[in-house]
Amino acid sequence: MTPQKPDGSAAPRRGGRPTREQASQLDRAVREAALKLFLEHGYEGTSMNAIAAEAGTTKPTLYARFPTKEDVFRSVLGWAIQRPNWPVPEPEDPDLDDLPGALTAIAQAALRRALDPSMIKLEQIAIAHASRYPDLARRTYGTGFWPRRQLVADLLRRHAATGAIQADDPDVLAEHFLGMATGAPSRLASFGILRSEEEQERHTAMAVEIFLRSLRPDAPSDPA
């Protein structure tokens, strides 16, 4: 029988290797703690001692799971970027029958996430250390990292099937749309440049309009 604390939660095992559940709980606690500290103090200002203390574990236990701070950083960055509920919860999918409305809603949701202060700070840290960890930057921000890419691609396939638009390569088109709608605002934000709400709404509306023009069935195709 697994020993328990007075509050009913599982007590740590004495000696031996942790169970898979305990290891998973520890990894999550370390990531949560490290993310909080990286955002508050930056990469250089965060120590392994501080991460262990914030996570409620010991330094030897932390080093057993993450031998270096770089290992913690690698784990935290990819985990945070791919989380659907961080830094803000994902909204429900929009009405997919309304193509302009759906594209607008997707762009707005992507912008809320990209322009959240916590996401901006994390991206600033990632950019500052991109030269040190180029492989991490490629995996985290490379082709296919857009969280809503699949949703946009499916949306385009849905409307292309009716003949309403032409979308020969929905996956690539989805990347282009998200890059146009959120890539530039996100990059500007990483340098501390934030558009006003009204200005950003105009940019989003224009991105949707330009994208829709390119999808018209009568739009010129690329020359062979």
Secondary structure, DSSP 8 states (H G I E B T S, - for coil): ---B-TTSSB---SSS---HHHHHHHHHHHHHHHHHHHHHHTTTT--HHHHHHHHTS-HHHHHHH-SSHHHHHHHHHHHHHH-TTSSS-------TT-HHHHHHHHHHHHHHHHTSHHHHHHHHHHHHTTTT-HHHHHHHHSTT--TTHHHHHHHHHHHHTTTSS--S-HHHHHHHHHIIIIIHHHHHHHTT----HHHHHHHHHHHHHHHHHHH-TTS-----
